[in-house]
């Protein structure tokens, strides 16, 4: 019986962790996309959507479920309340941090003299070429904020705690998270290259046309 309870609590903790991640994903992505559409008529590149949906939403979520139960039975049970303090804080804190990162990044970007805002209407981008609205400085800030917050939220929600084994035992989630962090730093610190142009971040016209 203790083993059954132990496994059940680990399963419940994993379910609540994945639920919290997808709530952060829904709120943060909606906020970023709404901001870009309403105030700037911009979007994100097509590979940004595929990476966030598949890279984090599928691959990292799979490895989140691979954390096994701890061998000891915890003295308390995990929360099962969707509107409880632990659940709400687990959603609200990453969302607010992501929104703050986005806001600070946009403010800093607009403070530079070289910043040149893009209005897609002025260059007559057709509706079927919506992905080209991601070729601008503002959308790049949204991409970096989205990638780092979503991957970090998924990683933090895999912490073992009292019910699951330590995250260091989950090799898959560590490898994928390191790859995401490396991708973000690569796009920030390197010059225009093929990988950056795929995500429409830190890419110039010459590299994009090649």
N, C-alpha and C positions, 0 to 999 in steps of 0.2 A: 504493500500500500504506500509506504513512503516514496518508493521509486516512481510510482504512478503519479503521485502528487508533484514530485520534483520535476518530472518530464512535462506535466501539464502546466506548471507555473512557468517553465522555460518557454513553452509554446505560446502561452498568453503574453509573456514579456516580448517575444519576437513579433507577435501580431500587433501589439500596441506600438512597437517601435516602427514597423513598416507603415502602420496607419499614420503615425505622426509625421513620417517623412513625406508621404503623399499629400498630406494636408499642407505642409510647408511648400511643397512643389506647386500645388494648386494656387495657393495664395500669392506666393512670390512671383511665379510666372505670369499670373493674371495681372498683378500690379505692374510689372515691368512692361508687359505688352500693352496694357491700357495706357500707361504713361506715354509710350512711344507713339501709339496710334493717335491719341487725342491731341497731344501737344506738339508732335513733330511729324506725324504721318510717316513713321519709320517702322521697320520690322527687323527681324533677325534672319541670318542666313539659313538656308535649308539644312545644312549639316549641323547647325546648332540644335535644331529640333530633334534630328535623328540621334545625336550624341546624348542629349539630355533624356530622351525617351528610352533609348536602348542601352546606352552606356551606364547610366545611373538607374533608370526606372526598371530595367530588366536584369542587367548583369550584377550590379551592386546589390539589388534587392535579393537576387538568388543567393549571393554569398552571405547576406544578412541572416538568411534562414538556416545557414549551416553551422551556426554556433550551438554547440551541444549544451545540455543541462549540466550544472555544477554537481559534483558528487555528493555535496552536503545539502541537506534540506534547510532552506532559509527559515528564519523565525517569523517572517511575515510574508504575506502574499503580494504579488504585483497588482497594481491597480487595473481594474476592468471598466472603469468609468470613463466614457469618452469626453465628458465635460468636467472631469475632476481637475484638481489643481496641478497634479503632475503631468497629466496629458495636455492641458491647455498651455502650461508653461513650456512644455517640450515642443509645442508648435509655435507659440507666440515669440519666444526668444530668438530662434533662428530666422523667423520671418522679419522681425524688427531689425535684426543685425543685417540681413540681406538688403532690406530697404534702405538702411543707413549707409551701407557700402555703396549702393547705387547712387543715392543722393549726393554723398560726398564726392564720389567719382565724377559725376556730372558737373558739380560746382567747380571742382578743380580744373576739369577740362575746359569749361567755358572761361576760366580766368586767364588762359594762355592767349597771347596775341596772335599766334599762328592758327588758332582754331577757326575753322570755316564751316559754319552750319550748312546742312544739306536740306533743301526742300524738294522732295521728289516731284512735286507738282510743277516746279520751275523747269525741270528737265524732261517732263512729260513721260514718266515711267508708266507703262501700261499695267493694268491690273494683273495680267497673266505673268508679269515679271516681278511679282511681289518680292521675290528673294533678293533682287537687286537693291531693294530699300535697306538692306543690311550693310551696304558698302558706305559706311560713314563712321565718324569718330564716336558718336553717341551710342550706336548699337554695340560697338566694341566694348564699351564699359558695361553694358547690360550682359553681354556674353561672359565676360570675366567674372562678374558678380554672381551670375546664375550658376556657372560651373563650380566655383569654389564653395558657394554656400550649399548647393545641393549635395555635392560629394562629401563635404564635411558633415552635413547633417546625417547622411546615411552612415558614415563612419562612426560618428559619436553615438548614434542610436544602436550600434552593435556592441558597445561596451558591455562587458560581462555582468557587472553588478553582483547582486546576491543570487541571481537565478540562472545565469548562463556563464559558461567558462570565459576566461579572459580573452580579450580580442586578439592578443598576440598568438593565440592558438588557431585563429582563423586566417590562414595564409591567403586565401583568395581575396578577402576584403582589403587586406593590407596591400596586396599587389595592385589591385585596381585603384585604390585611393592614391597610392604613390604615382601611378600613371596619370591620374587627373591633376594632381598637384604639379607634376612635371610639365604637363600640357599647358597649364595656366602660366607658370613661370616662363616656359619657352615662348609663348605668344607675347608675353610682356617684355622680355629682355632681348629677344633676337630681332634682327632686321627682317625686311620682307622676304618671304620664302614660300614655297609651295604649300606647306602645312598651314601657315598663317592665312594664306589666301583662301584655303578651303573653308575656314571659319570666318573669313572676312574681318580679321583682326590684325592690325599692324601690317597691312599690305598696301603696296602702292600700285599705281596704274600700270607701270611697266611689268611688274611681277604678275599682276592679275591677268594681263593680256597674253602672257607666255603660255 
